[in-house]
Amino acid sequence: MKNIFRLDFSNFKGDLFGGLTAGIVALPLALAFGEQTELGAIAGLYGAIAIGILAAFFGGTPTQVSGPTAPMTVVSALIIADAVQYVGGDLSQAFPIIIATFVIAGIIEALFGVFRLGRYIHYFPYPVVSGFMSGIGVIIIITQIFPFLGVSAPNGGPLGTIKSIHKIPEIVNFTSVAIASVTILIIYLFPKITKKVPSALMALIIVSIAAFFIIPAGDILRINSEGAIPTGLPDLQLGFLKVFGDFQHMMIVFEYAFTLAALGAIDSLLTSVVADNMTKTKHDSDRELIGQGIGNIGAALIGGLPGAGATMRTVININSGGKTKLSGMLAGFFLLAVLLGLGALVGYIPNAVLAGILITVGIGIIDYKGFKHIRSVPKTDAFVMITVLLLTVFVDLLVAVAIGMVLSSVLFMKKISEVVEHQTYSAPLRQFSREAAWVDEGDIIDRIGDKVYIKHLEGPLFFGFTSRFQEMVKNLPNISVVVIRMGKVPYVDQSGLYAMEDAIMDLLQKDVAVVFTGLYKDTQPYDMFRAINLVPGLVDERYCFDTFQECAVWLEDYLNSQEIYLDDLAGEQLNDVER
């Protein structure tokens, strides 16, 4: 707790410059993200202020700068649009449901941290993240086509825009097209002059001032047609509390809130990893989720958009000297000062300027590296990436991630089972080549007959491999003993456990004796075998050898001089099973 509330002023100058620079960059993006939703530009600014200050103060990544981000805004816009449609098309009636969703999302995200789920971010496969982020970029570009042309975006997200494409020749406003195009050109060309001032901010200022003096107010859409947006401190939004009394409303709220919380967690922790790589430090994932959750709760309570750790703003903060959480807080306080002092001027910004900024954001968020290597990476990874991208754009973001995770898991397990099968050998000893046999088997191939099989197992014995394992056992020829080498099996799951049990039962029914080597005590496979009485119930401890040398001595003794013993051994094991 002391670390949470303690501020480090040892790098104040660097944190000040880093925070101010990140705040300047955040200003146009916050306005643009807010304008992308029905809540308006001011909601983006409110969200950037609350999340920027609270997430930095309570979070676990010292250099992180948080606020509305492209992925979070896309999801928020869909939630807002669905909530408006749910209540019959009235934003004021939908507002309590929207705020309740944002508050619950913040609570869920904080609970992710409380229950220490932050570490699982590392289990998201790259193709899923790549497809998702590229899909977000495509959504932003598609949904900004109509604002780029000077009119409001149609309802229905990307599909709604695509369905309305035929209207473009009738609605194009060439003045807005010129404004958005100049904005994009400045964003891409200004860094060639200097990188000390954010190009997005310069585009916002230059084009907005030029449009104010040159273009009549009625010729283009602006953030606020009356030329002003609310100024001063925002009101506290508590009307959402009445939503908790309606079960039907709450079902919708929790569905959307979980989606938003999961996305916010992924978005934030990916940025934390980037910050770690740049600063050579280690963030606290669970504490970061708690901080982000608190920040999103605070943003919702003042009517702001939810957000997450923002990669670009975080990188700018670090490069400008920010090292402690004070830098992220200063970025939020800078935006608060803008709200209190310059809020009235923000309303004059043309929508086309924000459309131009967002299009560059969408272009920048697409994973070009993933597409560049799409022919080089495994086909399964490319398939997952493209599938997630298409589902993200045309179906649903949470569905896209869920299906992507399932596909990745299934394809991964298929690949691992094939690898394990490839590394699993099963043949009569005299058929083994020197390369096929393991080193410790020496010249035993030359000295022992064909009545014994050695089965080499490498890798986990899990449900992706069980059917292949059972099939191999059933196809064994006429033999007397099977030696199963377990020394390179680190893990056995329940499916693998039962597959092993069934295979041994089949072998014993055929009067084939079974022995283990490398089934070491105090290992997961040994404990699992003991738990279901596979050992000693099916295979007695006497036939579980630590080393292959011990097993080889036993094999030679009984194969060379007491062949009848094998029938007795198999019968003894089978009787043990029946008992």
N, C-alpha and C positions, 0 to 999 in steps of 0.2 A: 504493500500500500504506500509506503514511503516513496518508492521509486515512481509510482504513478503520479503523485501530487508534487514531486520535486522537479523543479525546472533547472536546467543547466545553462548558466549564462556565460560560461567560459568561452564560447564561440559566438558571442552576441553579434558581432559585426558580420560574420559570415552567414549566420542565421537570418539576420535582417535583410541582407542583399538577396539571399536565396529565397526567403519568404516573399519579399516584394516582387521579385522577378516572376516567381511562380504565380503570385496573385494577379499580376498584369496579364500573364498568359491565360489564366483561368477566366478572366472577365468576359472576353468575347465568346469563349466556349460555353460558359454558364448561361449567357443570354441566348445563344444559339440552341443549346439543348432544351432550355425552357420553352422557347418558341416552337420547338418541334412537337410539343404536347399542347393539349387544350388548356392547360393551366397558365400558359403564357410565359414570356421571358422572365418575369419577376420571380416565378417559382424556381427557375434555374439558379438565379442569383441567391435566393433564400437558402436553397439547398447547399450551394457552394460555401456560404458563410457558416451555416450550422455544422455541416459535416467537416469542413476544413478545420474548424476550431476544436470540436469535440473529439473527432477521430484521432487527431494529432495528439491531444492531451491524454486520452485514455488508451491509445493504440500501442502496438508493440513493434512498430517500425519507425525509428527516430526520424528518418528523412522523408517519410511518406507525406505527400500532399494529396488530400482527398477532395472529392466533389462529384457532381454529376458526370458520368462517363457515357461514351457512346452506347455500349451494351446495356447499361442500366436505363438509359433514356429510351432506347427502343422498346424495352420491356415495359417501362412505365407508361409510355405512350399507348401501348396496346391495352394495358390494364385500365387506363383512364378511358379510352374509347369504348372498351367493353362495359365498363361501369356505367357510362352515360347511356349506352344502348340498353343496358339492363333495366334502368329506371325509366326509360321512355324518351331519352333524348335531351334531358335537362341536366346541365353541368352542376347547377346549384343543388339539385336533389342528389346527384351522384357524389358530391364532394365528401360527405361523411364516410361513404364506403371507400372512396379513394384514400382518404387520410387514415382510416382504420387499417387498410391494407398495408400502407407504408409503415405505420407504427408496429403492426404485428410482424412485418418483415424484419424490422430492426430488432425486435425482441427475439425472433427466431435466430437471426444472425449472431446476436450476443450469446444465445444459448449454445450455438455451435462451438463458441469459444469456451464457455463454461464446461461443456462436456468433452472438451479437448479433441475436437474433430478437425482442427486446423492441419494436422500432420497428413491427413489423407489427400490433400491437394496434389501431392506427388504421384498419386495413383491415377490421375487423369491422363489418358494417352495423348500424345502430341497430335495425332490426326483428328481427334475429337475437338481439342482446343483450337487447332488450326481451322478446321471446317466451320466451327462456331464463330470465331472471330471474323473470318472472311465473309461468312453469311451476314454478320452484323454490318460489316462495311458495305455489302451489296444492298442491304435494306436501307441504310442511310442514303446512299446514292439514288436509289429508285424513288424513295419518298421525298427527295428534294427536287425532283424533276419539275414538278408544278410550281413550287415556290421560286425556282430558278427562272421559270417563264413568267412569273409575276402574278400568280393566282394561288389561292390556298390549296393545299394538298387534299385530294378526295379521301373519303373514309375508306377503311378496309385495308390499310397498310400497303405493302408492296403489290398484292393482288388487286386492290382497289385502284392503285395507280396504273397498273398494266391494263386493266379493263377500261380505263378512261383515256388511254393513249390517243384514241381516235379523235378526241376533242381538241388536241393540241393546235391544229391549224387555226381554229376559231378563237382561241383564248390567249395566244401568245402576246405578251407585252414586251416589245423590243427594248424599251427603256430598262426594264428589270433585267432582261437578258444581258444588256450592256453592263449594268451595275454588277451583277453576279460574276460576269466574265472578268471584269477589271479586278474585282476582289480576288479571284483565283490567281490571276496573273501576278498581282502584288505579293500574295502569299508565297508563290514559288520563286519569284525573281528577286524580292527584297533581300533574302539571305545572301545573295551574291554581292550585295553592297555592304551589308553589315549584319552580323548575327547577335549584336549586343542588344537589339530591340526586337521583340517577337514580331514576326511578320504578320501574324493574324491580327495582332493589336494595331499595327500600322495600317493594315487594310481596312479594319473597322473604322479607325479615326479618319483616314484620308477620304475614303469613299463616302462615309456618312456626312462629313462636312461638305464635300462637293455636292452631294445629292440635296442637302438642305438648302444650299444657296442657288442651285441651278434648276432643280426639278420641282415643279409645283406639287403641293402636298397631295392633291387628288390623283396624280398621275401614277403613283406607285403605292403599294402596300407598305406600311410601316409597323413597327412593333405595337404602337398604339395610335390609332387614327386621330386621336385628339392631341397627340404630341406630348403625352405625359404618362407616367406609370406611378404607382404608389411610392411615396417617399417616407422616410422615418422608419422606426422600428415596426416589424410586422406584428399582427395580432396573434394571440395564442388561439389555436384551433382545438377546441374541446368538444365540438359537436359530434365528433365521431363516436363518442361514448354510447350514444343511443343505438348504434349499430349492434352492440353486444347483446341487446335484448331480442334480436331477430335471428333465429337459428338458420334460416335460409340465407340471409345475408352473410352470416359468419362462415358458412360452408364455402361460399364464393371467395370471401376475404382470405381464408386460410389457404385455399388452392393457389391464388395469385401470390400471396405473401411468401409461401415456401419457394415458389419459382424465383421471386425477387431476391430472397435471402440467399439461396444457393448461388445465384449468379453473382451477387455482391461479394460473397465469400471467395469464389473463384477469381473474380476480377481483382479483388484487393490482394490476395495472396500471390497471384502471379506478378503483380507490381512489386510486392515485397521481395520476391526472389530477384527481380531485376535490381532493386536497391541494394540487396546483399552483394550481388556480383560487382556492383560499382564501388561500394564502400568497404568491401572485404569484412563485413560484419555478419551477424546472425540475428534475424528478427525473431520475435516471439509470436508464432502463428495464432495461438489461442487468444493471447491478449489483443492481438490485432483485430481478430473477429469481434471481440467484446467492444473494442473502441469503435469499429465501424458500425456495429449494431446500435450503440449509444448515439453515434453521430446521425444515423438514419432516423432514429426516434426523435431526436431534437429537430431535424429538418422537417419531419412530418408535422410536428406540433406547431410549426410556424407556416405551414402550407408550402413547404419546399419540396423539390424533387429528391428522391433518394439517390445515393451515389456510392462510390467505392474509391479505392486507391487509384489515382490517375497516373499512368506510366509516364506520359510526356511531361506533366507538371513535376513529377517526382524527379525525373532525370534533370530537368532544368534547375530545380532546387539544389540538387547535389552539385551540379556543374557550377552553380553560382556561389557555392560556399556553405550551403546548409548542411548541418551535421546533427542537430538535435531536434526534438519535437517542437521546440520553440519556433523553428522555421515554418512548419506547417501551420501552426497557430497564427503566426504573423500574416501568412497568406490569407487566411480567413478574416482576420481583423482589417486587412487592407480592403477586402471586398465590402466589409461592413462600412468602412469609411466612405467608399464609393457610393453605397446605397444611401447613406445619410446626407452626402454632400452633392452628388451628381445624378441622383435618381431621376430627376425631372428630364434631364437631357437624353437619357437612355431611350425614351419612347420615340425619339425622332429617327432611330436607326432603321434603315430600310430592311424589310424581310429578305430581299434579294442578297444583301450583304451576308446575312446569317446563313442563307442557303449556300452561298459560295464557300463560306468557312466550313460548313458541315460536309459539303462534297469533298473538300480536301481531307477532312477527317476520315470520311468513308474510304477514300482512296488509300490513305495512309495505314488504315487498320487491316487491310487485306494482306494475307500472308503470301507474299510473292515468292518467298523462298520455298514454301511448300509446293506451289505450283511449278516452280522452276525445276524441282527435283521429282516431279510426279511420275516421270518415266523411269527414274532410277530407284525409287523406294519400292518395297514390296507391294504387289498389286492389291493385297488386302488392305494395307494402310491407305493407299490412294482411293480405294473404294469407300472406306469409312469416311475419309475427308470429304469427298464429293457428296456422299449421302447426307452427312451432317450439314453441309453447306446448303443443299437444296431443301432439306427439311426446315432448317432455320429460316430461310427466306419465305418459303411457300406454305409451311404447315404451322409449326409452333416451336419456340425456342427450347422449352423444357423437354418436349417430345424429341427434339433433335438431339439434345445431350443424352437423354435416357437411351434412345435407340443406338446412338453412337457408342455409348459405354457397353451396352449389351453386345453389339456387333464386335467391338474390339475384344471383349472378354471371350466370346465364343471363338473368334478367329485365332486369338492368342492361344487358347487351350487346344484348338485343333493343331496349331503349329507345334506347340510343346509336345503334344502326344506323338506327333510324327517324329520329332527329334528324339524323344525317349525311345520310340520304337526302333529308330535307326541305330540308337546306341545300345539296344538290348539284343544280346546274342543268345541263341539257343541252338546247340548242335551237339552230336555225339563228340566225345573228346578227341577221337582219332580224326574227325573231320575238321577240327580247329587248325587253322594255320598259325604260324608263330605270331602274325600280326593280330589275329582275332582273339587269341588267348591273352589274358592279362599277364603282366610280367611275373607275378608271384606264382603262376601256375607252372613255370619251368618246363621240364621235359616230361611232365606227367602224361601228356598226350601220347607219348611213345610207349608208355608202360601200362596203360589201363585200357580195357576194351570198350566196346560200343554200347554197353548196357547202362551207361550213365550219361545224363545230360547236365550240362552246366548252363544255368540261365543267368546272364549278366544283366543286372538292372542298374541304370544310371539315370538320376533325376527323380523327381517326385512321382509317386504312384497315386494318381488322382483320377477323378471321374472322366477326364478327357481321354484316358488311356485304358480304362478298365475293359472295354469291350474287345480291344485289340489283344490285351493280355490274356483274357479268357479264351479268345480264338486261337492264340498261339499254343496255349496249354492243350486244347482239345486236339490240335493237329500233330501232337508229338507221336513219334513212331513207337514201336514195341521196345520199351526200356524198363529198367529195374529201379533206378534211383534218379531223382532230380535234385540237383544242388542249386539253390537259389542264393545268389550273392547279393546281399543287402548293404554292403559297406558304402555304396555311393548313392543310397536313397535317403535324402534328408527329411522327407515328409511323406506321410500317407494319410489321405483323407478318408472319410467314411466309405465312399464308393470304392476306393482302392482297397480298403480294408476288407470289405465284403467280397470284392473280386478275388482277392488272395485266398480268402476262406473258401469260396466256392471252388476255386482252382485246385486247392489242396484236397478238398473233399472228393473231387472228380478223380484226382490221381490216386488217392487211397482206395477208391472203389475199384480201380484198375490194378490194384496190388502194386502200385508204384510208391516206393518210399520217398519221403521228402526230408531234406536237411537244409539248414540255413548256415551261411557264413556271413560275418560282418554285421550280425544283428546285435549291436552293442547295447549293454544295459544303460539306463538313464538317457536313452535317446527317444525321440518322438515315435519312430516306428515300433521300437520294442515296447514302449508303454502302451501303444494302441493295440498291439498284438496281445499283450497281457490283459488289457481291459476287457476284451471279448473272449478271453480264454483260447485264443488261437494257439498261444504258447502258455502253458504246456498242454492244453486240451487236445490239439491236433498234432503239434510237433513238440515232443518232449524236450526239456532243457538239455538232455544228453545229446541231442542232435542239432544244437545251436552252437556252432563253433565260432570263436572270435576271429580266427585266422584261417586262410585256405590251407596252410600247411598242416594244421591240426586235422582238418577235414580230409586232406589227401592221405594222411597216415591211416585214418579210419577206413577210407575207401579201398586202399591197397590191401589192408588186412583182410577185408571181407569179400572183396571182388576176386582176389587171386586165390583164396583158399577156402572160403565158406559161402559159395553162391546161394546155397539154400537159405542162408541167414536172411537174405533179402526178402524172400517171401514171408519169413517169420516177422521181420521188422515191419513190413507193410501191414501184415495182419494184426500185429500188436498195436500199431497206430490206429487202424480202423476199429479195433475193439475198444480202444480208448475213446474214440469218437462216439461209438454206439453207447458206451457206458455214460 
